[in-house]
Amino acid sequence: MIATASLFLATCFTPIAFSQSSEQATLDIIRAEVRALNEKVGSLDKQVAAIESNSGDPPAAIRAAIEYVAANPPPVEEKSHNTWYEYLRAEL
């Protein structure tokens, strides 16, 4: 009788023990992934800060292009509101 009861208890509590160890293993994996992601975010933050600190003034070529465009705007054409219809009429 005692042997049967101990066998019954062992059978009942064994899956619980395996379940808890499985849950703990899953939790450990998740913690490791979170740590790795935090390290990756930290390194990316450092890279962004380095890039932003280096990009204070644009290079001379870019400044010259911006000044040229500001001094020489593109020509403005008068466009009819019916341009699409005019093209369609011409094609038909």
mmCIF file as gemmi writes it, N, C-alpha and C atoms, coordinates in Angstrom:
data_model
loop_
_atom_site.group_PDB
_atom_site.id
_atom_site.type_symbol
_atom_site.label_atom_id
_atom_site.label_alt_id
_atom_site.label_comp_id
_atom_site.label_asym_id
_atom_site.label_entity_id
_atom_site.label_seq_id
_atom_site.pdbx_PDB_ins_code
_atom_site.Cartn_x
_atom_site.Cartn_y
_atom_site.Cartn_z
_atom_site.occupancy
_atom_site.B_iso_or_equiv
_atom_site.pdbx_formal_charge
_atom_site.auth_seq_id
_atom_site.auth_asym_id
_atom_site.pdbx_PDB_model_num
ATOM 1 N N . MET Axp A 1 ? 0.817 -1.18 0 1 0 ? 1 A 1
ATOM 2 C CA . MET Axp A 1 ? 0 0 0 1 0 ? 1 A 1
ATOM 3 C C . MET Axp A 1 ? 0.869 1.254 0 1 0 ? 1 A 1
ATOM 4 N N . ILE Axp A 2 ? 1.891 1.249 0.855 1 0 ? 2 A 1
ATOM 5 C CA . ILE Axp A 2 ? 2.778 2.399 0.942 1 0 ? 2 A 1
ATOM 6 C C . ILE Axp A 2 ? 3.541 2.543 -0.376 1 0 ? 2 A 1
ATOM 7 N N . ALA Axp A 3 ? 3.947 1.441 -0.946 1 0 ? 3 A 1
ATOM 8 C CA . ALA Axp A 3 ? 4.67 1.485 -2.21 1 0 ? 3 A 1
ATOM 9 C C . ALA Axp A 3 ? 3.782 2.051 -3.313 1 0 ? 3 A 1
ATOM 10 N N . THR Axp A 4 ? 2.527 1.672 -3.304 1 0 ? 4 A 1
ATOM 11 C CA . THR Axp A 4 ? 1.59 2.171 -4.303 1 0 ? 4 A 1
ATOM 12 C C . THR Axp A 4 ? 1.371 3.666 -4.125 1 0 ? 4 A 1
ATOM 13 N N . ALA Axp A 5 ? 1.241 4.103 -2.887 1 0 ? 5 A 1
ATOM 14 C CA . ALA Axp A 5 ? 1.03 5.522 -2.611 1 0 ? 5 A 1
ATOM 15 C C . ALA Axp A 5 ? 2.262 6.335 -3.001 1 0 ? 5 A 1
ATOM 16 N N . SER Axp A 6 ? 3.445 5.833 -2.689 1 0 ? 6 A 1
ATOM 17 C CA . SER Axp A 6 ? 4.66 6.566 -3.048 1 0 ? 6 A 1
ATOM 18 C C . SER Axp A 6 ? 4.85 6.604 -4.573 1 0 ? 6 A 1
ATOM 19 N N . LEU Axp A 7 ? 4.481 5.526 -5.254 1 0 ? 7 A 1
ATOM 20 C CA . LEU Axp A 7 ? 4.548 5.502 -6.71 1 0 ? 7 A 1
ATOM 21 C C . LEU Axp A 7 ? 3.565 6.503 -7.309 1 0 ? 7 A 1
ATOM 22 N N . PHE Axp A 8 ? 2.367 6.566 -6.716 1 0 ? 8 A 1
ATOM 23 C CA . PHE Axp A 8 ? 1.351 7.507 -7.173 1 0 ? 8 A 1
ATOM 24 C C . PHE Axp A 8 ? 1.822 8.952 -6.98 1 0 ? 8 A 1
ATOM 25 N N . LEU Axp A 9 ? 2.398 9.255 -5.816 1 0 ? 9 A 1
ATOM 26 C CA . LEU Axp A 9 ? 2.887 10.617 -5.553 1 0 ? 9 A 1
ATOM 27 C C . LEU Axp A 9 ? 4.056 10.979 -6.47 1 0 ? 9 A 1
ATOM 28 N N . ALA Axp A 10 ? 4.953 10.042 -6.694 1 0 ? 10 A 1
ATOM 29 C CA . ALA Axp A 10 ? 6.087 10.301 -7.579 1 0 ? 10 A 1
ATOM 30 C C . ALA Axp A 10 ? 5.604 10.57 -9.002 1 0 ? 10 A 1
ATOM 31 N N . THR Axp A 11 ? 4.593 9.838 -9.432 1 0 ? 11 A 1
ATOM 32 C CA . THR Axp A 11 ? 4.045 10.019 -10.766 1 0 ? 11 A 1
ATOM 33 C C . THR Axp A 11 ? 3.356 11.379 -10.903 1 0 ? 11 A 1
ATOM 34 N N . CYS Axp A 12 ? 2.705 11.821 -9.847 1 0 ? 12 A 1
ATOM 35 C CA . CYS Axp A 12 ? 1.99 13.096 -9.887 1 0 ? 12 A 1
ATOM 36 C C . CYS Axp A 12 ? 2.947 14.288 -9.871 1 0 ? 12 A 1
ATOM 37 N N . PHE Axp A 13 ? 3.99 14.225 -9.066 1 0 ? 13 A 1
ATOM 38 C CA . PHE Axp A 13 ? 4.858 15.388 -8.874 1 0 ? 13 A 1
ATOM 39 C C . PHE Axp A 13 ? 6.038 15.45 -9.854 1 0 ? 13 A 1
ATOM 40 N N . THR Axp A 14 ? 6.34 14.388 -10.559 1 0 ? 14 A 1
ATOM 41 C CA . THR Axp A 14 ? 7.44 14.411 -11.512 1 0 ? 14 A 1
ATOM 42 C C . THR Axp A 14 ? 7.185 15.39 -12.663 1 0 ? 14 A 1
ATOM 43 N N . PRO Axp A 15 ? 5.994 15.397 -13.3 1 0 ? 15 A 1
ATOM 44 C CA . PRO Axp A 15 ? 5.764 16.379 -14.369 1 0 ? 15 A 1
ATOM 45 C C . PRO Axp A 15 ? 5.834 17.82 -13.871 1 0 ? 15 A 1
ATOM 46 N N . ILE Axp A 16 ? 5.436 18.045 -12.617 1 0 ? 16 A 1
ATOM 47 C CA . ILE Axp A 16 ? 5.504 19.394 -12.057 1 0 ? 16 A 1
ATOM 48 C C . ILE Axp A 16 ? 6.963 19.83 -11.948 1 0 ? 16 A 1
ATOM 49 N N . ALA Axp A 17 ? 7.827 18.924 -11.498 1 0 ? 17 A 1
ATOM 50 C CA . ALA Axp A 17 ? 9.25 19.244 -11.372 1 0 ? 17 A 1
ATOM 51 C C . ALA Axp A 17 ? 9.857 19.515 -12.745 1 0 ? 17 A 1
ATOM 52 N N . PHE Axp A 18 ? 9.52 18.683 -13.731 1 0 ? 18 A 1
ATOM 53 C CA . PHE Axp A 18 ? 10.028 18.909 -15.084 1 0 ? 18 A 1
ATOM 54 C C . PHE Axp A 18 ? 9.465 20.194 -15.675 1 0 ? 18 A 1
ATOM 55 N N . SER Axp A 19 ? 8.213 20.466 -15.387 1 0 ? 19 A 1
ATOM 56 C CA . SER Axp A 19 ? 7.579 21.684 -15.891 1 0 ? 19 A 1
ATOM 57 C C . SER Axp A 19 ? 8.269 22.914 -15.324 1 0 ? 19 A 1
ATOM 58 N N . GLN Axp A 20 ? 8.575 22.888 -14.02 1 0 ? 20 A 1
ATOM 59 C CA . GLN Axp A 20 ? 9.235 24.033 -13.401 1 0 ? 20 A 1
ATOM 60 C C . GLN Axp A 20 ? 10.643 24.214 -13.956 1 0 ? 20 A 1
ATOM 61 N N . SER Axp A 21 ? 11.357 23.121 -14.172 1 0 ? 21 A 1
ATOM 62 C CA . SER Axp A 21 ? 12.708 23.25 -14.714 1 0 ? 21 A 1
ATOM 63 C C . SER Axp A 21 ? 12.651 23.723 -16.167 1 0 ? 21 A 1
ATOM 64 N N . SER Axp A 22 ? 11.646 23.301 -16.897 1 0 ? 22 A 1
ATOM 65 C CA . SER Axp A 22 ? 11.48 23.754 -18.274 1 0 ? 22 A 1
ATOM 66 C C . SER Axp A 22 ? 11.149 25.239 -18.309 1 0 ? 22 A 1
ATOM 67 N N . GLU Axp A 23 ? 10.281 25.675 -17.414 1 0 ? 23 A 1
ATOM 68 C CA . GLU Axp A 23 ? 9.941 27.093 -17.342 1 0 ? 23 A 1
ATOM 69 C C . GLU Axp A 23 ? 11.161 27.926 -16.951 1 0 ? 23 A 1
ATOM 70 N N . GLN Axp A 24 ? 11.966 27.411 -16.037 1 0 ? 24 A 1
ATOM 71 C CA . GLN Axp A 24 ? 13.171 28.127 -15.607 1 0 ? 24 A 1
ATOM 72 C C . GLN Axp A 24 ? 14.158 28.23 -16.762 1 0 ? 24 A 1
ATOM 73 N N . ALA Axp A 25 ? 14.293 27.143 -17.539 1 0 ? 25 A 1
ATOM 74 C CA . ALA Axp A 25 ? 15.199 27.171 -18.691 1 0 ? 25 A 1
ATOM 75 C C . ALA Axp A 25 ? 14.721 28.195 -19.712 1 0 ? 25 A 1
ATOM 76 N N . THR Axp A 26 ? 13.412 28.241 -19.95 1 0 ? 26 A 1
ATOM 77 C CA . THR Axp A 26 ? 12.855 29.222 -20.879 1 0 ? 26 A 1
ATOM 78 C C . THR Axp A 26 ? 13.092 30.636 -20.374 1 0 ? 26 A 1
ATOM 79 N N . LEU Axp A 27 ? 12.905 30.842 -19.101 1 0 ? 27 A 1
ATOM 80 C CA . LEU Axp A 27 ? 13.133 32.155 -18.504 1 0 ? 27 A 1
ATOM 81 C C . LEU Axp A 27 ? 14.601 32.559 -18.619 1 0 ? 27 A 1
ATOM 82 N N . ASP Axp A 28 ? 15.506 31.611 -18.408 1 0 ? 28 A 1
ATOM 83 C CA . ASP Axp A 28 ? 16.942 31.905 -18.55 1 0 ? 28 A 1
ATOM 84 C C . ASP Axp A 28 ? 17.288 32.298 -19.993 1 0 ? 28 A 1
ATOM 85 N N . ILE Axp A 29 ? 16.675 31.615 -20.955 1 0 ? 29 A 1
ATOM 86 C CA . ILE Axp A 29 ? 16.912 31.947 -22.364 1 0 ? 29 A 1
ATOM 87 C C . ILE Axp A 29 ? 16.411 33.346 -22.666 1 0 ? 29 A 1
ATOM 88 N N . ILE Axp A 30 ? 15.244 33.677 -22.17 1 0 ? 30 A 1
ATOM 89 C CA . ILE Axp A 30 ? 14.674 35.01 -22.398 1 0 ? 30 A 1
ATOM 90 C C . ILE Axp A 30 ? 15.552 36.077 -21.762 1 0 ? 30 A 1
ATOM 91 N N . ARG Axp A 31 ? 16.03 35.833 -20.565 1 0 ? 31 A 1
ATOM 92 C CA . ARG Axp A 31 ? 16.911 36.804 -19.896 1 0 ? 31 A 1
ATOM 93 C C . ARG Axp A 31 ? 18.197 37.011 -20.691 1 0 ? 31 A 1
ATOM 94 N N . ALA Axp A 32 ? 18.767 35.935 -21.215 1 0 ? 32 A 1
ATOM 95 C CA . ALA Axp A 32 ? 19.995 36.044 -22.006 1 0 ? 32 A 1
ATOM 96 C C . ALA Axp A 32 ? 19.743 36.854 -23.277 1 0 ? 32 A 1
ATOM 97 N N . GLU Axp A 33 ? 18.595 36.632 -23.92 1 0 ? 33 A 1
ATOM 98 C CA . GLU Axp A 33 ? 18.264 37.384 -25.127 1 0 ? 33 A 1
ATOM 99 C C . GLU Axp A 33 ? 18.07 38.862 -24.812 1 0 ? 33 A 1
ATOM 100 N N . VAL Axp A 34 ? 17.423 39.158 -23.702 1 0 ? 34 A 1
ATOM 101 C CA . VAL Axp A 34 ? 17.217 40.551 -23.307 1 0 ? 34 A 1
ATOM 102 C C . VAL Axp A 34 ? 18.556 41.223 -23.024 1 0 ? 34 A 1
ATOM 103 N N . ARG Axp A 35 ? 19.456 40.527 -22.345 1 0 ? 35 A 1
ATOM 104 C CA . ARG Axp A 35 ? 20.785 41.081 -22.086 1 0 ? 35 A 1
ATOM 105 C C . ARG Axp A 35 ? 21.521 41.376 -23.392 1 0 ? 35 A 1
ATOM 106 N N . ALA Axp A 36 ? 21.458 40.43 -24.331 1 0 ? 36 A 1
ATOM 107 C CA . ALA Axp A 36 ? 22.121 40.618 -25.626 1 0 ? 36 A 1
ATOM 108 C C . ALA Axp A 36 ? 21.52 41.801 -26.374 1 0 ? 36 A 1
ATOM 109 N N . LEU Axp A 37 ? 20.205 41.936 -26.332 1 0 ? 37 A 1
ATOM 110 C CA . LEU Axp A 37 ? 19.551 43.06 -27 1 0 ? 37 A 1
ATOM 111 C C . LEU Axp A 37 ? 19.918 44.384 -26.344 1 0 ? 37 A 1
ATOM 112 N N . ASN Axp A 38 ? 20.009 44.403 -25.032 1 0 ? 38 A 1
ATOM 113 C CA . ASN Axp A 38 ? 20.406 45.633 -24.336 1 0 ? 38 A 1
ATOM 114 C C . ASN Axp A 38 ? 21.83 46.042 -24.719 1 0 ? 38 A 1
ATOM 115 N N . GLU Axp A 39 ? 22.723 45.061 -24.836 1 0 ? 39 A 1
ATOM 116 C CA . GLU Axp A 39 ? 24.097 45.365 -25.25 1 0 ? 39 A 1
ATOM 117 C C . GLU Axp A 39 ? 24.121 45.901 -26.684 1 0 ? 39 A 1
ATOM 118 N N . LYS Axp A 40 ? 23.32 45.301 -27.566 1 0 ? 40 A 1
ATOM 119 C CA . LYS Axp A 40 ? 23.259 45.749 -28.96 1 0 ? 40 A 1
ATOM 120 C C . LYS Axp A 40 ? 22.716 47.176 -29.035 1 0 ? 40 A 1
ATOM 121 N N . VAL Axp A 41 ? 21.68 47.489 -28.276 1 0 ? 41 A 1
ATOM 122 C CA . VAL Axp A 41 ? 21.112 48.836 -28.264 1 0 ? 41 A 1
ATOM 123 C C . VAL Axp A 41 ? 22.141 49.831 -27.738 1 0 ? 41 A 1
ATOM 124 N N . GLY Axp A 42 ? 22.884 49.453 -26.719 1 0 ? 42 A 1
ATOM 125 C CA . GLY Axp A 42 ? 23.928 50.329 -26.188 1 0 ? 42 A 1
ATOM 126 C C . GLY Axp A 42 ? 24.996 50.643 -27.221 1 0 ? 42 A 1
ATOM 127 N N . SER Axp A 43 ? 25.429 49.61 -27.957 1 0 ? 43 A 1
ATOM 128 C CA . SER Axp A 43 ? 26.452 49.852 -28.973 1 0 ? 43 A 1
ATOM 129 C C . SER Axp A 43 ? 25.894 50.691 -30.119 1 0 ? 43 A 1
ATOM 130 N N . LEU Axp A 44 ? 24.647 50.479 -30.497 1 0 ? 44 A 1
ATOM 131 C CA . LEU Axp A 44 ? 24.038 51.289 -31.551 1 0 ? 44 A 1
ATOM 132 C C . LEU Axp A 44 ? 23.854 52.736 -31.107 1 0 ? 44 A 1
ATOM 133 N N . ASP Axp A 45 ? 23.516 52.954 -29.835 1 0 ? 45 A 1
ATOM 134 C CA . ASP Axp A 45 ? 23.413 54.316 -29.311 1 0 ? 45 A 1
ATOM 135 C C . ASP Axp A 45 ? 24.759 55.032 -29.404 1 0 ? 45 A 1
ATOM 136 N N . LYS Axp A 46 ? 25.839 54.316 -29.093 1 0 ? 46 A 1
ATOM 137 C CA . LYS Axp A 46 ? 27.174 54.908 -29.19 1 0 ? 46 A 1
ATOM 138 C C . LYS Axp A 46 ? 27.51 55.264 -30.63 1 0 ? 46 A 1
ATOM 139 N N . GLN Axp A 47 ? 27.153 54.388 -31.568 1 0 ? 47 A 1
ATOM 140 C CA . GLN Axp A 47 ? 27.415 54.661 -32.98 1 0 ? 47 A 1
ATOM 141 C C . GLN Axp A 47 ? 26.642 55.878 -33.467 1 0 ? 47 A 1
ATOM 142 N N . VAL Axp A 48 ? 25.385 55.98 -33.073 1 0 ? 48 A 1
ATOM 143 C CA . VAL Axp A 48 ? 24.56 57.127 -33.474 1 0 ? 48 A 1
ATOM 144 C C . VAL Axp A 48 ? 25.128 58.411 -32.898 1 0 ? 48 A 1
ATOM 145 N N . ALA Axp A 49 ? 25.542 58.374 -31.655 1 0 ? 49 A 1
ATOM 146 C CA . ALA Axp A 49 ? 26.127 59.561 -31.032 1 0 ? 49 A 1
ATOM 147 C C . ALA Axp A 49 ? 27.404 59.979 -31.752 1 0 ? 49 A 1
ATOM 148 N N . ALA Axp A 50 ? 28.221 59.007 -32.147 1 0 ? 50 A 1
ATOM 149 C CA . ALA Axp A 50 ? 29.461 59.321 -32.874 1 0 ? 50 A 1
ATOM 150 C C . ALA Axp A 50 ? 29.16 59.928 -34.235 1 0 ? 50 A 1
ATOM 151 N N . ILE Axp A 51 ? 28.178 59.394 -34.926 1 0 ? 51 A 1
ATOM 152 C CA . ILE Axp A 51 ? 27.814 59.925 -36.244 1 0 ? 51 A 1
ATOM 153 C C . ILE Axp A 51 ? 27.235 61.327 -36.113 1 0 ? 51 A 1
ATOM 154 N N . GLU Axp A 52 ? 26.375 61.53 -35.122 1 0 ? 52 A 1
ATOM 155 C CA . GLU Axp A 52 ? 25.777 62.851 -34.935 1 0 ? 52 A 1
ATOM 156 C C . GLU Axp A 52 ? 26.817 63.887 -34.532 1 0 ? 52 A 1
ATOM 157 N N . SER Axp A 53 ? 27.814 63.501 -33.776 1 0 ? 53 A 1
ATOM 158 C CA . SER Axp A 53 ? 28.839 64.461 -33.375 1 0 ? 53 A 1
ATOM 159 C C . SER Axp A 53 ? 29.741 64.835 -34.55 1 0 ? 53 A 1
ATOM 160 N N . ASN Axp A 54 ? 29.91 63.905 -35.498 1 0 ? 54 A 1
ATOM 161 C CA . ASN Axp A 54 ? 30.749 64.179 -36.669 1 0 ? 54 A 1
ATOM 162 C C . ASN Axp A 54 ? 30.025 64.973 -37.745 1 0 ? 54 A 1
ATOM 163 N N . SER Axp A 55 ? 28.71 65.033 -37.687 1 0 ? 55 A 1
ATOM 164 C CA . SER Axp A 55 ? 27.949 65.669 -38.756 1 0 ? 55 A 1
ATOM 165 C C . SER Axp A 55 ? 27.508 67.081 -38.371 1 0 ? 55 A 1
ATOM 166 N N . GLY Axp A 56 ? 28.368 67.84 -37.732 1 0 ? 56 A 1
ATOM 167 C CA . GLY Axp A 56 ? 28.028 69.204 -37.334 1 0 ? 56 A 1
ATOM 168 C C . GLY Axp A 56 ? 27.836 70.118 -38.526 1 0 ? 56 A 1
ATOM 169 N N . ASP Axp A 57 ? 28.824 70.236 -39.405 1 0 ? 57 A 1
ATOM 170 C CA . ASP Axp A 57 ? 28.736 71.068 -40.601 1 0 ? 57 A 1
ATOM 171 C C . ASP Axp A 57 ? 28.77 70.179 -41.832 1 0 ? 57 A 1
ATOM 172 N N . PRO Axp A 58 ? 27.93 70.486 -42.826 1 0 ? 58 A 1
ATOM 173 C CA . PRO Axp A 58 ? 27.98 69.685 -44.046 1 0 ? 58 A 1
ATOM 174 C C . PRO Axp A 58 ? 29.25 69.982 -44.822 1 0 ? 58 A 1
ATOM 175 N N . PRO Axp A 59 ? 29.704 69.061 -45.646 1 0 ? 59 A 1
ATOM 176 C CA . PRO Axp A 59 ? 30.909 69.292 -46.449 1 0 ? 59 A 1
ATOM 177 C C . PRO Axp A 59 ? 30.732 70.482 -47.401 1 0 ? 59 A 1
ATOM 178 N N . ALA Axp A 60 ? 31.842 70.997 -47.897 1 0 ? 60 A 1
ATOM 179 C CA . ALA Axp A 60 ? 31.835 72.189 -48.748 1 0 ? 60 A 1
ATOM 180 C C . ALA Axp A 60 ? 31.026 71.968 -50.019 1 0 ? 60 A 1
ATOM 181 N N . ALA Axp A 61 ? 31.09 70.791 -50.609 1 0 ? 61 A 1
ATOM 182 C CA . ALA Axp A 61 ? 30.358 70.52 -51.845 1 0 ? 61 A 1
ATOM 183 C C . ALA Axp A 61 ? 28.854 70.602 -51.619 1 0 ? 61 A 1
ATOM 184 N N . ILE Axp A 62 ? 28.403 70.095 -50.504 1 0 ? 62 A 1
ATOM 185 C CA . ILE Axp A 62 ? 26.971 70.143 -50.204 1 0 ? 62 A 1
ATOM 186 C C . ILE Axp A 62 ? 26.543 71.578 -49.945 1 0 ? 62 A 1
ATOM 187 N N . ARG Axp A 63 ? 27.341 72.336 -49.21 1 0 ? 63 A 1
ATOM 188 C CA . ARG Axp A 63 ? 27.002 73.741 -48.963 1 0 ? 63 A 1
ATOM 189 C C . ARG Axp A 63 ? 26.947 74.526 -50.268 1 0 ? 63 A 1
ATOM 190 N N . ALA Axp A 64 ? 27.894 74.26 -51.178 1 0 ? 64 A 1
ATOM 191 C CA . ALA Axp A 64 ? 27.91 74.958 -52.464 1 0 ? 64 A 1
ATOM 192 C C . ALA Axp A 64 ? 26.667 74.617 -53.281 1 0 ? 64 A 1
ATOM 193 N N . ALA Axp A 65 ? 26.254 73.349 -53.253 1 0 ? 65 A 1
ATOM 194 C CA . ALA Axp A 65 ? 25.061 72.945 -53.994 1 0 ? 65 A 1
ATOM 195 C C . ALA Axp A 65 ? 23.814 73.606 -53.425 1 0 ? 65 A 1
ATOM 196 N N . ILE Axp A 66 ? 23.713 73.681 -52.111 1 0 ? 66 A 1
ATOM 197 C CA . ILE Axp A 66 ? 22.559 74.325 -51.471 1 0 ? 66 A 1
ATOM 198 C C . ILE Axp A 66 ? 22.524 75.801 -51.82 1 0 ? 66 A 1
ATOM 199 N N . GLU Axp A 67 ? 23.673 76.459 -51.789 1 0 ? 67 A 1
ATOM 200 C CA . GLU Axp A 67 ? 23.723 77.888 -52.128 1 0 ? 67 A 1
ATOM 201 C C . GLU Axp A 67 ? 23.364 78.115 -53.596 1 0 ? 67 A 1
ATOM 202 N N . TYR Axp A 68 ? 23.825 77.231 -54.489 1 0 ? 68 A 1
ATOM 203 C CA . TYR Axp A 68 ? 23.515 77.367 -55.913 1 0 ? 68 A 1
ATOM 204 C C . TYR Axp A 68 ? 22.015 77.227 -56.164 1 0 ? 68 A 1
ATOM 205 N N . VAL Axp A 69 ? 21.41 76.238 -55.555 1 0 ? 69 A 1
ATOM 206 C CA . VAL Axp A 69 ? 19.97 76.017 -55.735 1 0 ? 69 A 1
ATOM 207 C C . VAL Axp A 69 ? 19.183 77.192 -55.169 1 0 ? 69 A 1
ATOM 208 N N . ALA Axp A 70 ? 19.624 77.722 -54.033 1 0 ? 70 A 1
ATOM 209 C CA . ALA Axp A 70 ? 18.925 78.867 -53.454 1 0 ? 70 A 1
ATOM 210 C C . ALA Axp A 70 ? 19.055 80.101 -54.351 1 0 ? 70 A 1
ATOM 211 N N . ALA Axp A 71 ? 20.205 80.291 -55.006 1 0 ? 71 A 1
ATOM 212 C CA . ALA Axp A 71 ? 20.415 81.457 -55.862 1 0 ? 71 A 1
ATOM 213 C C . ALA Axp A 71 ? 19.792 81.286 -57.241 1 0 ? 71 A 1
ATOM 214 N N . ASN Axp A 72 ? 19.628 80.054 -57.703 1 0 ? 72 A 1
ATOM 215 C CA . ASN Axp A 72 ? 19.095 79.787 -59.044 1 0 ? 72 A 1
ATOM 216 C C . ASN Axp A 72 ? 17.9 78.843 -58.963 1 0 ? 72 A 1
ATOM 217 N N . PRO Axp A 73 ? 16.741 79.348 -58.605 1 0 ? 73 A 1
ATOM 218 C CA . PRO Axp A 73 ? 15.582 78.45 -58.524 1 0 ? 73 A 1
ATOM 219 C C . PRO Axp A 73 ? 15.178 77.968 -59.921 1 0 ? 73 A 1
ATOM 220 N N . PRO Axp A 74 ? 14.557 76.83 -60 1 0 ? 74 A 1
ATOM 221 C CA . PRO Axp A 74 ? 14.147 76.317 -61.307 1 0 ? 74 A 1
ATOM 222 C C . PRO Axp A 74 ? 13.048 77.199 -61.897 1 0 ? 74 A 1
ATOM 223 N N . PRO Axp A 75 ? 12.948 77.237 -63.226 1 0 ? 75 A 1
ATOM 224 C CA . PRO Axp A 75 ? 11.907 78.067 -63.837 1 0 ? 75 A 1
ATOM 225 C C . PRO Axp A 75 ? 10.517 77.533 -63.518 1 0 ? 75 A 1
ATOM 226 N N . VAL Axp A 76 ? 9.587 78.453 -63.423 1 0 ? 76 A 1
ATOM 227 C CA . VAL Axp A 76 ? 8.216 78.074 -63.1 1 0 ? 76 A 1
ATOM 228 C C . VAL Axp A 76 ? 7.381 78.215 -64.363 1 0 ? 76 A 1
ATOM 229 N N . GLU Axp A 77 ? 6.742 77.142 -64.761 1 0 ? 77 A 1
ATOM 230 C CA . GLU Axp A 77 ? 5.874 77.166 -65.933 1 0 ? 77 A 1
ATOM 231 C C . GLU Axp A 77 ? 4.441 77.364 -65.486 1 0 ? 77 A 1
ATOM 232 N N . GLU Axp A 78 ? 3.717 78.064 -66.303 1 0 ? 78 A 1
ATOM 233 C CA . GLU Axp A 78 ? 2.294 78.177 -66.023 1 0 ? 78 A 1
ATOM 234 C C . GLU Axp A 78 ? 1.64 76.906 -66.54 1 0 ? 78 A 1
ATOM 235 N N . LYS Axp A 79 ? 1.006 76.238 -65.659 1 0 ? 79 A 1
ATOM 236 C CA . LYS Axp A 79 ? 0.371 74.989 -66.045 1 0 ? 79 A 1
ATOM 237 C C . LYS Axp A 79 ? -1.131 75.152 -65.938 1 0 ? 79 A 1
ATOM 238 N N . SER Axp A 80 ? -1.768 74.606 -66.886 1 0 ? 80 A 1
ATOM 239 C CA . SER Axp A 80 ? -3.225 74.618 -66.88 1 0 ? 80 A 1
ATOM 240 C C . SER Axp A 80 ? -3.7 73.525 -65.935 1 0 ? 80 A 1
ATOM 241 N N . HIS Axp A 81 ? -4.855 73.735 -65.366 1 0 ? 81 A 1
ATOM 242 C CA . HIS Axp A 81 ? -5.423 72.715 -64.488 1 0 ? 81 A 1
ATOM 243 C C . HIS Axp A 81 ? -5.928 71.522 -65.286 1 0 ? 81 A 1
ATOM 244 N N . ASN Axp A 82 ? -6.115 71.731 -66.566 1 0 ? 82 A 1
ATOM 245 C CA . ASN Axp A 82 ? -6.647 70.667 -67.409 1 0 ? 82 A 1
ATOM 246 C C . ASN Axp A 82 ? -5.554 69.986 -68.215 1 0 ? 82 A 1
ATOM 247 N N . THR Axp A 83 ? -4.34 69.962 -67.756 1 0 ? 83 A 1
ATOM 248 C CA . THR Axp A 83 ? -3.229 69.401 -68.505 1 0 ? 83 A 1
ATOM 249 C C . THR Axp A 83 ? -3.473 67.927 -68.831 1 0 ? 83 A 1
ATOM 250 N N . TRP Axp A 84 ? -3.963 67.192 -67.881 1 0 ? 84 A 1
ATOM 251 C CA . TRP Axp A 84 ? -4.224 65.775 -68.098 1 0 ? 84 A 1
ATOM 252 C C . TRP Axp A 84 ? -5.278 65.588 -69.177 1 0 ? 84 A 1
ATOM 253 N N . TYR Axp A 85 ? -6.306 66.41 -69.122 1 0 ? 85 A 1
ATOM 254 C CA . TYR Axp A 85 ? -7.369 66.324 -70.118 1 0 ? 85 A 1
ATOM 255 C C . TYR Axp A 85 ? -6.861 66.737 -71.499 1 0 ? 85 A 1
ATOM 256 N N . GLU Axp A 86 ? -5.969 67.709 -71.534 1 0 ? 86 A 1
ATOM 257 C CA . GLU Axp A 86 ? -5.417 68.144 -72.82 1 0 ? 86 A 1
ATOM 258 C C . GLU Axp A 86 ? -4.581 67.039 -73.454 1 0 ? 86 A 1
ATOM 259 N N . TYR Axp A 87 ? -3.789 66.342 -72.657 1 0 ? 87 A 1
ATOM 260 C CA . TYR Axp A 87 ? -3.023 65.223 -73.185 1 0 ? 87 A 1
ATOM 261 C C . TYR Axp A 87 ? -3.946 64.111 -73.673 1 0 ? 87 A 1
ATOM 262 N N . LEU Axp A 88 ? -4.968 63.832 -72.936 1 0 ? 88 A 1
ATOM 263 C CA . LEU Axp A 88 ? -5.922 62.802 -73.327 1 0 ? 88 A 1
ATOM 264 C C . LEU Axp A 88 ? -6.605 63.192 -74.644 1 0 ? 88 A 1
ATOM 265 N N . ARG Axp A 89 ? -7.011 64.446 -74.779 1 0 ? 89 A 1
ATOM 266 C CA . ARG Axp A 89 ? -7.682 64.926 -75.988 1 0 ? 89 A 1
ATOM 267 C C . ARG Axp A 89 ? -6.738 64.801 -77.174 1 0 ? 89 A 1
ATOM 268 N N . ALA Axp A 90 ? -5.485 65.171 -76.983 1 0 ? 90 A 1
ATOM 269 C CA . ALA Axp A 90 ? -4.518 65.099 -78.069 1 0 ? 90 A 1
ATOM 270 C C . ALA Axp A 90 ? -4.274 63.659 -78.5 1 0 ? 90 A 1
ATOM 271 N N . GLU Axp A 91 ? -4.269 62.741 -77.575 1 0 ? 91 A 1
ATOM 272 C CA . GLU Axp A 91 ? -4.032 61.337 -77.9 1 0 ? 91 A 1
ATOM 273 C C . GLU Axp A 91 ? -5.229 60.707 -78.592 1 0 ? 91 A 1
ATOM 274 N N . LEU Axp A 92 ? -6.419 61.138 -78.23 1 0 ? 92 A 1
ATOM 275 C CA . LEU Axp A 92 ? -7.607 60.547 -78.843 1 0 ? 92 A 1
ATOM 276 C C . LEU Axp A 92 ? -7.758 61.07 -80.243 1 0 ? 92 A 1
